[in-house]
Amino acid sequence: MTTLTKPPAESVLIRRPGPHELHPARTHRRRRALELSLALAVPVALLLLWQLAASRAWIDDRVYPAPSTILADGWDRAAAGELWPDVWATLKRVLAGYAAGTAAGYALGLLMGSLSLVRAALEPLLDALYVVPKLALLPVFLNMFGLGEGPQVALVAATVFFFVWISTMSAVMSIPSGHRDAGQVFGASHRQMFRHVLLPASLPAVLVGARIAAGVAVLVIVASEQIAATNGLGHLIFDSRALFQNDVMFVGIVCVAALGVLFSELIRFAGRLLTPWAPRDRGRGQS
C-alpha cells in the first residue's frame, strides 16, 4: 500500500527595506549629526574635566593652568597684538616650505614612478636620506643659508618632500598597465598621457601623502623654532616654559594645534575639489 505525503510548504523570506534605504538623505543627516556630536563631546568633556581638576586643586594649576585661564590669556595677548606676529612667522615658514617641498616631491615622484632607470639611480640615495631625522639637518641648513628664514623653510621643504615623493612614486607605479596601454592605443601624447591617465589615477594617493605632510610640517617647524629662531610659535612655547609662564606656553600649544588642524583640513578640502571621483575618507552614508 502506497502512502501519499504532502510536500513541505516552501519557505518565503521577506526582507523589508530599512530606514537607510527608505530615507537615505534623512539617515545621512542623522549619522552626520551623531558624528559631529561625538567629535565635539569628547574634547569638551576632557576640557571640563581639566577645568574641574584645576579648580578643585586636584592638579597644580601653576603647572597645568585651567582652560579658562589659558583662554583668557590667549584673548588678552591676541587683543594686544602680541600673539599674531608669532602666528604669522610660523605660518609663512610652513607655507613657503610646504609649497617648495610639495612641488619638488611631486615632480620627482612622477619622474621616478614613470622611468625605471631614474628610479634605480636615485631611490637608494633618497631612501638613505629619508631615514635621517630631519632636525639633524638643521645645522647643515644653518651653514648653507645662515641665520634667518632660510634654514626654517628648507627644513620644512625637506620634510614635506619625502612624504610627497614617496606617495607620488608609489601612486604612479601602482597605476594598472591597462590604463597606460589604453592611452597608447588611442595615440595619446606624453602630455595627454599625463593629463588624462597619470594625473587622475595618482592624484588621490598623492593628496593623502600631502595631507600627512601638512601635519608633519607643523611639527617640524615648531621644533626648529625652539632651536634656531627668535620668533614663531615654537619659540613662544620654549621661551615661556623657560620663564615659567605655563599659561603662555599652553596658548602657544593651542595655536599650534589649531594651525595643524586648519592646514590639514584645507588640504582635505582641496582634495575633494580636485578628485571628486575618489572615495572620501568621510564618505556619505558610511557606517
Backbone torsions as a table, in degrees:
resi	resn	phi	psi	omega
1	MET	NA	132.4	-176.9
2	THR	-99.0	130.6	179.9
3	THR	-102.3	126.5	178.7
4	LEU	-89.6	128.1	178.6
5	THR	-109.1	144.8	-179.8
6	LYS	-80.6	126.7	-179.5
7	PRO	-62.4	144.0	-179.6
8	PRO	-63.2	143.2	179.1
9	ALA	-68.4	139.0	179.5
10	GLU	-71.6	135.2	178.1
11	SER	-85.5	134.6	-178.8
12	VAL	-112.5	125.2	178.3
13	LEU	-96.4	118.4	179.8
14	ILE	-106.0	122.9	179.0
15	ARG	-111.9	121.0	179.2
16	ARG	-95.6	137.9	179.7
17	PRO	-64.7	142.0	-179.9
18	GLY	-85.1	175.5	-179.5
19	PRO	-60.0	-35.0	-178.3
20	HIS	-70.1	-18.2	176.3
21	GLU	-92.7	-35.9	179.5
22	LEU	-75.1	-39.8	-177.0
23	HIS	-132.9	73.8	-175.8
24	PRO	-64.1	-39.0	-178.7
25	ALA	-65.9	-43.4	179.7
26	ARG	-65.3	-41.5	178.9
27	THR	-63.2	-39.9	178.7
28	HIS	-64.3	-41.7	178.7
29	ARG	-63.0	-41.4	178.3
30	ARG	-65.4	-40.3	179.1
31	ARG	-63.4	-43.7	179.7
32	ARG	-66.0	-37.6	178.0
33	ALA	-64.2	-40.5	177.6
34	LEU	-64.7	-43.1	180.0
35	GLU	-63.5	-43.1	178.7
36	LEU	-66.3	-37.3	178.8
37	SER	-63.4	-43.6	178.4
38	LEU	-66.5	-39.3	-179.6
39	ALA	-63.4	-32.5	178.5
40	LEU	-86.2	-33.9	-173.6
41	ALA	-67.3	-39.4	-176.3
42	VAL	-64.6	-53.4	178.9
43	PRO	-65.3	-34.9	178.3
44	VAL	-64.2	-41.5	178.7
45	ALA	-63.4	-40.6	179.0
46	LEU	-66.3	-40.2	178.2
47	LEU	-65.2	-41.0	177.7
48	LEU	-63.8	-39.3	177.0
49	LEU	-64.6	-40.5	177.2
50	TRP	-62.9	-44.9	179.3
51	GLN	-61.7	-42.8	179.3
52	LEU	-64.9	-42.1	-179.4
53	ALA	-64.4	-38.4	178.7
54	ALA	-71.0	-40.0	-178.7
55	SER	-71.5	-30.2	179.0
56	ARG	-90.5	3.8	179.2
57	ALA	63.9	27.9	173.0
58	TRP	-72.0	-27.5	174.5
59	ILE	-126.7	159.1	-180.0
60	ASP	-77.9	110.2	-177.6
61	ASP	-71.4	-8.8	173.0
62	ARG	-75.8	-28.0	177.5
63	VAL	-94.3	-40.5	179.8
64	TYR	-122.7	83.2	-178.1
65	PRO	-60.7	151.8	179.4
66	ALA	-65.3	150.2	177.7
67	PRO	-55.0	-34.9	178.1
68	SER	-64.3	-37.4	177.4
69	THR	-67.0	-41.9	178.7
70	ILE	-63.8	-42.9	179.6
71	LEU	-63.5	-44.4	-179.6
72	ALA	-64.3	-42.7	-179.8
73	ASP	-66.2	-41.4	178.0
74	GLY	-63.4	-39.6	178.6
75	TRP	-64.2	-43.4	-179.9
76	ASP	-63.9	-42.7	179.8
77	ARG	-66.9	-38.7	178.2
78	ALA	-67.7	-41.8	179.5
79	ALA	-65.5	-33.8	178.8
80	ALA	-81.8	-4.4	179.6
81	GLY	78.3	15.7	-178.2
82	GLU	-88.1	-18.7	-175.2
83	LEU	-91.7	-35.7	-172.1
84	TRP	-64.6	-35.9	176.7
85	PRO	-59.3	-38.7	178.0
86	ASP	-69.6	-40.3	178.0
87	VAL	-62.4	-44.9	-178.6
88	TRP	-66.7	-38.7	179.0
89	ALA	-61.4	-45.7	177.8
90	THR	-66.4	-41.5	-176.2
91	LEU	-64.5	-44.4	-177.4
92	LYS	-69.1	-32.4	175.7
93	ARG	-66.9	-42.4	179.6
94	VAL	-64.7	-45.5	-177.9
95	LEU	-64.5	-43.8	-179.4
96	ALA	-65.6	-47.1	179.5
97	GLY	-66.5	-38.4	-179.5
98	TYR	-65.4	-42.8	179.6
99	ALA	-62.8	-45.2	-179.2
100	ALA	-66.5	-44.8	-179.4
101	GLY	-66.0	-39.0	179.2
102	THR	-65.8	-44.7	-179.6
103	ALA	-62.5	-46.1	-179.3
104	ALA	-67.2	-43.4	-179.5
105	GLY	-65.3	-39.0	-179.9
106	TYR	-68.8	-43.6	-179.4
107	ALA	-63.5	-47.2	-179.1
108	LEU	-70.1	-34.3	177.4
109	GLY	-63.9	-41.6	175.9
110	LEU	-62.6	-43.2	-178.1
111	LEU	-65.2	-47.6	-178.1
112	MET	-71.9	-30.7	177.4
113	GLY	-72.5	-26.0	-177.7
114	SER	-92.0	-31.8	-174.8
115	LEU	-115.8	114.6	-176.4
116	SER	-67.5	-33.2	-179.2
117	LEU	-68.4	-39.5	176.3
118	VAL	-65.2	-39.9	178.3
119	ARG	-64.3	-41.4	179.3
120	ALA	-65.3	-32.2	-177.6
121	ALA	-78.5	-36.4	-170.2
122	LEU	-105.6	-23.6	-173.1
123	GLU	-62.2	-42.6	178.7
124	PRO	-60.2	-41.0	179.8
125	LEU	-65.6	-45.2	-178.6
126	LEU	-68.6	-34.2	175.7
127	ASP	-62.4	-39.1	178.9
128	ALA	-67.7	-39.0	179.3
129	LEU	-73.1	-28.3	-178.2
130	TYR	-63.5	-37.9	-176.1
131	VAL	-79.4	-8.0	177.6
132	VAL	-73.5	126.4	176.1
133	PRO	-56.3	129.8	-172.4
134	LYS	-67.1	-30.5	176.7
135	LEU	-64.5	-24.2	176.7
136	ALA	-67.9	-18.5	178.4
137	LEU	-85.3	-8.7	-178.2
138	LEU	-59.1	-43.9	176.1
139	PRO	-60.8	-34.3	177.3
140	VAL	-64.6	-44.6	179.4
141	PHE	-68.5	-32.1	175.4
142	LEU	-64.9	-38.6	176.6
143	ASN	-68.4	-33.6	-177.6
144	MET	-77.6	-44.6	-171.6
145	PHE	-109.7	-10.2	-177.9
146	GLY	75.4	-173.5	178.5
147	LEU	-73.0	151.8	180.0
148	GLY	127.4	-153.8	-175.4
149	GLU	-80.5	-24.8	-174.0
150	GLY	-54.3	-52.7	-179.3
151	PRO	-61.7	-37.8	-179.7
152	GLN	-65.0	-46.7	-179.3
153	VAL	-65.6	-42.1	179.9
154	ALA	-63.4	-37.2	180.0
155	LEU	-66.4	-42.7	177.0
156	VAL	-64.5	-42.7	-179.9
157	ALA	-62.1	-41.7	179.4
158	ALA	-64.9	-38.3	179.3
159	THR	-66.7	-47.7	-178.2
160	VAL	-66.8	-36.8	-177.1
161	PHE	-53.0	-47.3	-173.9
162	PHE	-68.9	-37.5	178.3
163	PHE	-65.1	-45.1	-178.3
164	VAL	-71.6	-38.8	179.1
165	TRP	-61.0	-48.3	-177.6
166	ILE	-64.0	-46.0	-178.4
167	SER	-66.1	-38.1	179.9
168	THR	-68.8	-47.7	-179.6
169	MET	-61.6	-44.0	179.0
170	SER	-64.6	-39.3	-179.9
171	ALA	-65.7	-42.4	-179.9
172	VAL	-67.1	-41.0	-179.7
173	MET	-67.6	-26.4	-178.2
174	SER	-88.1	-0.4	176.9
175	ILE	-65.9	126.9	-179.8
176	PRO	-56.3	140.4	-179.1
177	SER	-62.9	-25.3	178.3
178	GLY	-62.5	-31.6	177.6
179	HIS	-64.7	-45.6	179.1
180	ARG	-65.5	-42.0	-179.2
181	ASP	-62.6	-38.7	179.0
182	ALA	-64.0	-40.6	177.1
183	GLY	-64.1	-39.6	179.2
184	GLN	-69.0	-35.9	178.3
185	VAL	-62.4	-39.0	179.3
186	PHE	-82.5	5.9	175.9
187	GLY	72.4	33.7	-179.2
188	ALA	-70.4	137.2	175.6
189	SER	-76.1	175.5	178.9
190	HIS	-61.2	-39.4	179.1
191	ARG	-67.1	-43.2	179.1
192	GLN	-67.6	-35.2	177.4
193	MET	-62.8	-40.9	177.8
194	PHE	-68.2	-44.1	-174.2
195	ARG	-69.2	-40.0	-170.7
196	HIS	-106.8	-10.9	-178.3
197	VAL	-121.7	-62.9	-173.9
198	LEU	-66.7	-45.7	-176.4
199	LEU	-64.8	-52.4	-179.1
200	PRO	-64.5	-35.2	-176.1
201	ALA	-74.6	-31.5	-174.8
202	SER	-97.5	-19.4	-171.3
203	LEU	-61.7	-41.3	179.1
204	PRO	-57.4	-45.4	179.2
205	ALA	-68.5	-34.9	178.4
206	VAL	-64.1	-40.6	-179.3
207	LEU	-69.0	-30.2	174.2
208	VAL	-64.0	-45.6	176.5
209	GLY	-63.1	-36.9	179.0
210	ALA	-66.5	-35.7	178.5
211	ARG	-69.3	-39.2	175.0
212	ILE	-63.2	-41.7	-179.7
213	ALA	-63.9	-30.7	179.6
214	ALA	-62.9	-44.3	178.4
215	GLY	-67.3	-40.6	-179.7
216	VAL	-67.6	-33.4	179.0
217	ALA	-61.2	-40.0	178.2
218	VAL	-65.7	-40.9	178.6
219	LEU	-61.9	-44.2	-176.3
220	VAL	-67.7	-42.3	-177.2
221	ILE	-67.7	-35.4	177.7
222	VAL	-65.7	-42.0	179.1
223	ALA	-65.3	-40.9	-178.8
224	SER	-70.9	-32.7	178.1
225	GLU	-67.9	-26.1	176.1
226	GLN	-71.3	-21.6	-175.4
227	ILE	-99.7	-46.8	-169.0
228	ALA	-137.5	56.7	176.6
229	ALA	-153.3	155.0	178.6
230	THR	-110.1	2.7	175.3
231	ASN	-153.9	-179.5	-176.8
232	GLY	102.2	164.9	-177.7
233	LEU	-67.3	-35.1	177.2
234	GLY	-63.4	-42.7	176.9
235	HIS	-65.4	-38.7	178.5
236	LEU	-61.4	-44.7	-179.4
237	ILE	-64.0	-47.8	-176.4
238	PHE	-67.9	-42.8	-177.3
239	ASP	-68.3	-41.9	179.8
240	SER	-67.8	-33.0	176.2
241	ARG	-66.6	-39.4	179.0
242	ALA	-65.5	-29.4	179.8
243	LEU	-93.5	7.8	-179.7
244	PHE	60.1	32.0	174.0
245	GLN	-98.8	74.6	-172.6
246	ASN	-67.5	-28.5	177.3
247	ASP	-65.2	-40.7	177.0
248	VAL	-66.9	-37.5	177.8
249	MET	-59.3	-44.3	-179.7
250	PHE	-70.5	-29.9	173.4
251	VAL	-60.3	-44.3	177.9
252	GLY	-64.0	-39.8	179.3
253	ILE	-63.9	-43.0	179.0
254	VAL	-63.0	-40.5	178.7
255	CYS	-64.2	-39.9	177.5
256	VAL	-63.6	-43.7	178.9
257	ALA	-62.3	-44.1	179.5
258	ALA	-64.4	-40.1	179.2
259	LEU	-64.2	-42.2	179.3
260	GLY	-65.0	-43.5	179.2
261	VAL	-64.8	-44.1	-179.6
262	LEU	-62.3	-44.2	-179.2
263	PHE	-63.4	-45.4	-179.9
264	SER	-64.5	-39.8	179.6
265	GLU	-68.9	-33.0	176.1
266	LEU	-64.9	-40.7	177.6
267	ILE	-66.1	-39.6	177.6
268	ARG	-62.2	-43.7	180.0
269	PHE	-65.0	-41.7	177.0
270	ALA	-62.2	-37.9	178.1
271	GLY	-63.4	-38.1	178.3
272	ARG	-66.6	-34.9	179.0
273	LEU	-73.6	-38.2	-176.0
274	LEU	-81.4	-26.6	-177.3
275	THR	-128.9	68.9	179.3
276	PRO	-66.4	-17.8	-179.3
277	TRP	-83.2	-13.5	-174.8
278	ALA	-82.8	147.5	175.5
279	PRO	-65.3	141.1	-177.7
280	ARG	-89.2	146.1	176.3
281	ASP	-75.1	-17.4	171.3
282	ARG	-119.2	65.8	-170.6
283	GLY	-67.3	159.6	-179.6
284	ARG	-77.1	124.5	176.8
285	GLY	75.4	16.0	178.7
286	GLN	-74.3	150.2	177.7
287	SER	-100.7	NA	NA
